[in-house]
Amino acid sequence: MYIYGLTNYDPADKKLTAKAPYKPFLFLNMGTFKRYSLTEKATGVMHETMHMSILLNNWNIKDKEEEVITFAEDEANKIIEKVGFSTKEQPKKNFFKK
């Protein structure tokens, strides 16, 4: 078994506030990324940034759905840019045939 990634509170954040100085963290296990396509890597990063976005909103995203998702998308794009998933992925042969 392996961990693809995780998001969690700072261990020193005893009240689980997710506020400074106790910022939550996002972990990506880069060793597992070798197994996946660019699309799978990108969705894995987006998955973890969604967890972070929800956590930062104290699990209360009612009436904030677009803001939470947009934040996660923006953060995922920053991470993907930094990590270097820059190779263009090509669709599999005959992918678009019916």
C-alpha positions in Angstrom: 0.0 0.0 0.0 1.2 3.6 -0.7 0.0 7.1 -0.1 -0.5 9.2 -3.2 -0.9 12.4 -1.2 -2.6 13.8 1.8 -3.7 17.1 3.3 -3.7 17.7 7.1 -3.5 20.2 9.9 -0.2 21.3 11.4 0.4 18.8 14.3 0.9 21.9 16.6 -2.5 23.2 15.7 -4.3 21.6 18.8 -7.5 23.5 18.1 -7.6 22.7 14.4 -7.9 26.3 13.4 -5.8 26.2 10.2 -4.7 29.7 10.9 -1.3 31.3 11.2 1.1 30.3 12.6 -0.4 26.8 12.3 -0.8 26.4 8.5 -2.1 23.1 7.2 0.1 21.2 4.7 -0.3 19.3 1.5 1.9 16.3 0.8 2.4 14.6 -2.6 4.3 11.3 -2.7 6.3 12.0 -5.9 7.6 8.4 -5.9 4.1 7.2 -6.9 3.7 9.8 -9.7 6.0 7.8 -11.9 3.3 5.2 -12.3 0.7 7.6 -13.7 -0.1 9.5 -16.8 -0.1 13.3 -16.9 -3.8 13.4 -16.6 -3.8 11.2 -13.5 -1.0 13.3 -12.0 -3.0 16.5 -12.5 -6.2 15.0 -11.1 -4.3 13.7 -8.1 -2.9 17.2 -7.4 -6.4 18.7 -7.9 -7.8 16.1 -5.5 -5.4 17.1 -2.7 -5.9 20.8 -3.3 -9.6 20.3 -3.0 -9.1 18.8 0.4 -6.9 21.8 1.3 -9.5 24.3 0.1 -12.3 22.6 2.1 -10.0 22.5 5.2 -9.2 26.2 4.9 -12.9 27.0 4.8 -13.4 25.0 8.0 -15.4 22.3 6.2 -18.2 24.8 5.6 -18.5 25.3 1.9 -22.2 26.0 1.7 -22.7 29.0 -0.6 -18.9 29.0 -1.4 -18.7 26.1 -3.8 -17.3 28.1 -6.7 -14.8 29.9 -4.5 -13.5 26.7 -3.0 -13.2 24.9 -6.3 -11.5 27.9 -8.0 -9.0 28.2 -5.1 -8.2 24.5 -5.5 -7.8 24.8 -9.3 -5.5 27.8 -8.9 -3.3 26.0 -6.3 -3.2 22.8 -8.4 -2.0 24.8 -11.4 0.7 26.4 -9.3 1.9 23.0 -8.0 1.8 21.4 -11.5 3.8 24.2 -12.9 6.4 23.9 -10.1 6.7 20.1 -10.2 7.1 20.2 -14.0 4.3 18.2 -15.5 5.0 20.1 -18.7 5.1 17.3 -21.3 2.0 17.3 -23.5 0.0 14.1 -23.1 -1.3 12.6 -26.4 -4.6 10.7 -26.5 -4.3 7.0 -27.0 -4.5 5.7 -30.6 -8.1 5.6 -31.9 -9.3 7.4 -28.7 -11.7 9.6 -30.7 -13.1 6.9 -32.9 -16.6 5.7 -32.2 
